[in-house]
Amino acid sequence: MLHLLGVNLPDRKIVSVALTYFYGIGPQTARKICSQLSLHRECKLGELTESQLNQLSGVLSEMSIENDLKRKVAAN
């Protein structure tokens, strides 16, 4: 299990599928993130290098996901 930005992600999942474990990221957004980072379609989370994980973390931290998004939804 990989712990990324407060969410536990399974190592054996394909990256685009694992990203949907975040509240606010669906399949289409996950595919866009993968293409932005030049990740292969079938790449698994456990196969990512440290630099790729850092890039992924950087992209995700710029987005409104998890608690930030839940607060926005609750406020409206």
N, C-alpha and C positions, 0 to 999 in steps of 0.2 A: 504494500500500500504506500502510496505517495501522498504526503500531506502538502497541499498547495493552497495558500491563501485561506486557510481555515476549513478546507474541504478535503476529505479522504478520497483519493482516486485509486482505483485498482490498476496495478502495473500491467496486467495482461490485456487490458482493453485497448482498442484502437483509439488514437488520440481524439479524433473527431467525436467518437462516442463518449469517451471519458469527459470531455468538456461539457457535455450536456448534463452532467451531475451538478454543475453550478446553476443556481437559481437565476434565470434570466438569459441563459444561453441555450438556444435550440439547435437543431441539426444544421440549419442554413448558416447561422452565425458561427458555429463550430467549424464548418467547412471553410468559411471565409478566413477565420483565424489561421487555420492550417495552411491555406494557400498564401496568406500574407507572410507566414514564417517559412515558406517553402518546404513544408513537411509532406512526405509521401502519403498518399491516400490510405495505405494499409499499415503505416507506421504505428507501432504500439508505444504506449507511454513509457514502459520500462526500457525501450531502446533509445530514448532521447539522451543527448549529452547534457552535461551541466550547463553549457552555454545556451543550448536550445531551451532548457527549462527556465533559465533566467530570462530569455527573450519572451517566452510564454507568460511568465509571471509579470513581466513588464506590460505586456499587452493587456492582460486581464486586470491589472491594477488601475489602468486608465479607464476601464469600463464601469458602468453602474451595474454591479451584480451583487448577489447575496443580500446582506443586510442593508446596504445602501438602497438597492432597488425595492426591497420590502418596505422600507420606511417611506419611500416615495409613493408606492402603491397605497399604503395605509393612510397617507396624508390626503390623498385624493379621494 
